[in-house]
Every structure is written in structure tokens, then in C-alpha cells.
Amino acid sequence: MNWVDCGLNLLSSQFTAPEQVLRDAMPAVNRFVLISSNLNESAQGIEACERWPGCIVTVGVHPHQADHVQDQELTRIREWAQHPHVRAIGECGLDYNRNFSAPARQRQVFAQQVALAVELQLPLYLHERDALQDQLAILNEHAGHLPPLFVHCFTQGIDALEAYQAFDAYIGVTGWVCDERRGAELQSAVPFIHADRLLLETDAPYLLPRTLKPKPKSRVNRPQYLPHIAEQVAALRQTSVAALAASTTANASRLFGHWPAAVEQEAQA
């Protein structure tokens, strides 16, 4: 079985040897979506994809960074979107949980990125915390014209799931589903995610699955732990791990398109 990690923060400072992080995940996980949260990461992510096979990248501005970007700088996203390894706009959205950026500015920056994704018909790689209604309102402004949506790191329950599935969105499940303290709502929703819209991701180096045994000493999440997340999701959906691998891989390819050569294939060339 081969897996796709649909959310990896490979450029995090917690990864001192990012290429080794990819190789350590092989052969089980051999395709990766590198997440960009600001303009610098977008540029670096494109460069990483050019060096390391098996990777594609998003380009965009996370809501935490909205206060730190000027409107004219957002034009760079349009330029980067022409690169063949760029497959989504984001990580973008709204986050009222901590309000690292002012909510009004978050909405402005998000709306601009939504409009660009609509124009280019590139998938939207979405982030949302405690801002569901405002996020849906901005998306609804483009009803009937939206590109595919990917709800990155979905952690909520049935009501939010139904709201996103009304947009036919893809839903990303992370190691949050392995958290007995705060994952109950997500666990209850996982069986109801449409089979052709379910994706798996680690959000590494964040969200280390709490059910890993033995617990890694570093407490840093890695894409090699994606199969562990898959086991929990398969159990909740009462399906086999093999069937889940096949369906989530097909879903990732449908959303993000053709993948560059996988890492191990390049290494053997």
C-alpha cells in the first residue's frame, strides 16, 4: 500500500533535515502536499518540489499571517500559480481562535485568495477555526463558480461537516482523530465523510498522534506516521486499511492532479 500525505509543513524549523523526513516515510508514504503559510514558504516550497520528487505545493497566506502581507504582494501568488508543481491556493481561510491577525484583515486576504482561485480554477486549500459562518459566507459569494475545496485538518463535528459537504468539499483528517481528549467530535463525524472526498494528512510536524506506541522522544510528527492515522480512520469507518489506501489515493489524484515521480522511484533511476 502507498499513501499520500495531503498536508506536510516540510519547511518548518522543526525539520532540520527535510529531505530525510521524506525518505523516512518511504515506501509507505510516497507522495506529499507541501503546505505554504506565507509568501516566503510559497517560494521555498516551489524550490523544494524542484529538488525532491514526489512533492507538490500550495501557495498562499495563512490567516495568522494576514496582517503581515500587503495587497500588492498577493500578486506573487498569481505568478507562482503558473508553476507546474503548484496545485492549490492556500493555506488560506479564517482563524478566530487566536486572532493573530485582525479578523477584518483575515477576511480581506482570504477573499482575495478565493477570488484568485476562482479565476484560475485551482483548488482552495482551506484553514478554519471558530469562523465557520464567516468562512462559508465568503465562499458563498462565488457559489456556482468555486474550484474544488479542500478543508485542511478538519477537526469539527457533524454540523460543520455537512456545511462543507454542501460545497462538495474534500475533507482532510489528521492525527487529531487519535486524540482521546479533544477528538470526540471528529471521531463521530469521520464515518459520514463522503468516501470520494476523504483525504488523509499528518500536518507534520504538528499533531503527533497520541496513540502512537512507543511515543517518539522528539514529540515531532512526521509523514511516516500517516499509516497509523489511517488505521484509526479505517476502524471508525468499518472498512479495511487496504480499501482506505486505495480510495484516499484516488481522491488525492482527482483533487491535485498528476503527481511527480515518487521519491523511491527517482532514487532507483
C-alpha positions in Angstrom: 0.0 0.0 0.0 1.1 3.5 -0.8 -0.3 6.6 0.9 -0.5 10.3 0.1 0.2 12.8 2.9 -2.1 15.7 1.8 -0.7 18.1 4.4 3.0 18.4 5.3 4.7 21.5 6.7 8.1 20.4 5.4 9.6 23.9 5.7 9.1 24.0 9.4 12.2 24.8 11.5 11.4 21.6 13.5 12.6 19.7 10.5 16.4 20.1 10.3 16.8 17.6 7.5 13.7 17.9 5.4 14.8 15.5 2.6 15.4 12.8 5.2 11.9 13.4 6.6 10.6 12.4 3.1 12.8 9.4 2.8 12.0 8.1 6.3 8.3 7.9 5.2 9.2 5.6 2.3 8.0 3.3 0.9 4.6 3.5 2.6 4.1 7.3 2.1 5.5 8.4 -1.3 3.5 11.5 -2.3 3.3 14.7 -0.4 1.5 18.0 -0.4 3.8 20.7 1.0 1.8 23.5 2.8 2.7 27.1 2.4 1.5 29.6 5.1 3.2 32.8 3.8 4.9 34.2 0.7 8.4 33.1 1.7 7.2 29.5 2.3 5.5 29.6 -1.1 8.7 30.4 -2.9 10.7 27.9 -0.8 8.1 25.2 -1.4 8.4 25.5 -5.1 12.1 25.2 -4.9 11.7 22.1 -2.7 9.4 20.5 -5.2 12.0 21.1 -7.9 14.6 19.2 -5.8 12.6 16.4 -4.3 10.4 14.2 -6.4 7.0 13.1 -5.1 6.1 16.6 -3.9 3.6 19.2 -4.9 2.9 22.5 -3.2 0.3 25.1 -2.2 0.9 28.9 -2.5 -0.9 31.4 -0.3 -1.2 33.2 3.0 -2.5 31.6 6.3 -4.9 33.8 8.3 -2.3 34.1 11.0 -0.1 36.0 8.5 -2.8 38.2 7.1 -1.6 41.3 9.0 1.9 40.9 7.5 1.1 40.9 3.8 0.3 43.9 1.6 -2.4 43.6 -1.1 0.2 44.2 -3.9 2.3 41.3 -2.6 -0.6 38.9 -3.2 0.0 39.3 -6.9 3.0 37.0 -6.4 0.6 34.1 -5.7 -0.8 34.6 -9.2 2.7 34.3 -10.7 3.6 31.2 -8.7 0.3 29.6 -9.6 1.7 29.1 -13.1 4.4 26.7 -11.9 3.6 23.0 -12.7 4.2 21.9 -9.1 1.7 24.4 -7.6 -1.7 22.6 -7.3 -3.7 24.8 -4.8 -4.1 28.2 -3.4 -3.6 28.4 0.4 -3.3 27.5 3.2 -5.9 30.3 3.5 -9.1 31.0 5.4 -10.1 32.4 8.7 -8.9 31.7 12.3 -10.7 33.5 15.1 -9.4 31.1 17.8 -6.3 33.2 18.5 -6.7 36.2 16.2 -3.0 36.5 15.4 -4.3 38.8 12.6 -7.3 41.1 12.9 -10.5 39.4 11.7 -11.3 42.1 9.3 -7.9 41.8 7.6 -8.2 38.0 7.6 -11.4 38.3 5.7 -9.9 40.7 3.2 -6.9 38.5 2.5 -9.0 35.3 2.3 -11.5 36.9 -0.1 -8.7 37.9 -2.4 -7.3 34.4 -2.5 -10.7 32.9 -3.0 -11.3 35.2 -6.0 -7.9 34.2 -7.5 -8.6 30.5 -7.1 -12.0 31.0 -8.8 -10.3 32.9 -11.7 -7.6 30.2 -12.1 -9.8 27.3 -11.1 -7.1 26.0 -8.8 -8.2 24.1 -5.6 -8.6 26.1 -2.4 -6.6 24.7 0.5 -8.7 25.9 3.4 -8.0 26.6 7.1 -10.8 27.5 9.5 -11.0 27.7 13.3 -14.0 29.2 15.1 -15.0 31.1 12.0 -17.3 28.8 10.1 -20.1 31.1 9.3 -17.9 33.9 8.0 -15.8 31.4 6.0 -18.9 30.0 4.4 -20.2 33.5 3.6 -17.1 34.4 1.7 -17.2 31.1 -0.2 -20.9 31.6 -1.0 -20.1 34.8 -2.7 -18.7 32.6 -5.5 -21.4 29.9 -5.4 -21.6 28.1 -8.7 -18.1 29.1 -9.7 -15.9 27.7 -6.9 -13.0 25.4 -7.7 -12.6 22.2 -5.7 -12.3 22.9 -1.9 -10.0 21.0 0.5 -10.8 21.5 4.2 -7.4 21.0 5.7 -7.1 19.5 9.1 -10.9 19.1 9.7 -11.5 18.8 13.5 -15.1 19.5 13.9 -18.4 17.6 14.2 -21.3 16.6 12.0 -22.8 20.0 11.6 -19.7 21.6 10.2 -19.1 18.5 8.1 -22.5 18.8 6.5 -21.9 22.5 5.8 -18.6 21.8 4.0 -20.0 18.8 2.2 -22.8 21.1 0.8 -19.9 22.6 -1.2 -18.8 19.0 -2.2 -15.5 19.7 -0.4 -12.7 17.3 0.2 -12.1 16.7 3.9 -8.7 16.2 5.4 -8.3 14.1 8.5 -5.1 14.3 10.7 -3.8 12.7 13.9 -6.4 14.8 15.7 -8.6 11.7 15.2 -6.3 9.8 17.5 -6.7 12.3 20.4 -8.9 11.0 23.2 -9.0 14.4 24.9 -10.4 16.6 22.1 -11.1 14.3 19.1 -14.5 13.0 20.0 -16.4 15.3 17.7 -14.2 14.4 14.7 -14.4 10.7 15.5 -18.2 11.0 15.4 -18.0 12.7 12.0 -15.5 10.5 10.3 -18.0 7.8 9.3 -20.1 10.4 7.5 -17.4 11.8 5.3 -18.2 11.1 1.7 -16.0 8.2 0.5 -14.9 10.0 -2.6 -14.0 13.2 -0.7 -11.9 11.8 2.2 -8.2 12.6 2.4 -5.5 11.8 5.0 -2.8 14.1 6.2 -0.3 14.5 9.1 0.0 18.3 9.3 3.5 17.3 10.4 5.5 18.4 12.5 2.3 19.3 14.3 -0.5 17.0 15.7 1.6 13.9 16.6 -0.9 11.1 17.1 -1.4 10.5 20.8 -2.0 6.8 20.3 1.5 6.1 18.8 3.4 3.5 20.9 6.1 3.9 21.8 5.8 7.7 21.8 8.6 9.3 19.7 11.1 11.0 22.0 11.1 14.2 19.9 7.3 14.6 20.1 7.6 15.8 16.5 5.1 14.4 14.0 6.3 13.0 10.7 4.7 11.8 7.5 5.9 8.2 8.3 3.1 8.1 10.9 0.3 8.6 8.3 -0.5 4.8 8.2 -1.1 4.9 11.9 -3.7 7.7 11.4 -5.2 5.5 8.6 -5.7 2.6 10.9 -7.8 4.7 13.2 -9.9 6.2 10.3 -10.4 2.7 8.9 -11.7 1.4 12.2 -14.1 4.3 12.6 -15.4 3.8 9.1 -15.5 0.0 9.5 -13.5 -0.6 6.3 -10.2 -2.2 5.6 -6.9 -0.3 5.6 -6.3 -1.5 2.1 -9.6 -0.1 0.8 -8.9 3.2 2.6 -5.5 3.4 1.0 -7.0 2.9 -2.5 -9.8 5.3 -2.1 -7.8 8.2 -0.5 -5.0 7.8 -3.0 -7.6 8.0 -5.8 -9.2 11.1 -4.2 -5.9 12.9 -3.8 -5.1 12.3 -7.5 -8.5 13.6 -8.5 -8.1 16.7 -6.5 -4.5 17.6 -7.1 -3.8 16.0 -10.5 -0.8 14.1 -11.7 2.0 13.7 -9.2 5.7 14.0 -9.9 7.7 10.8 -9.7 7.7 9.3 -6.2 10.9 9.6 -4.2 11.9 5.9 -4.2 11.3 5.7 -7.9 13.7 8.6 -8.5 16.3 7.1 -6.2 16.3 3.8 -8.2 16.6 5.6 -11.6 
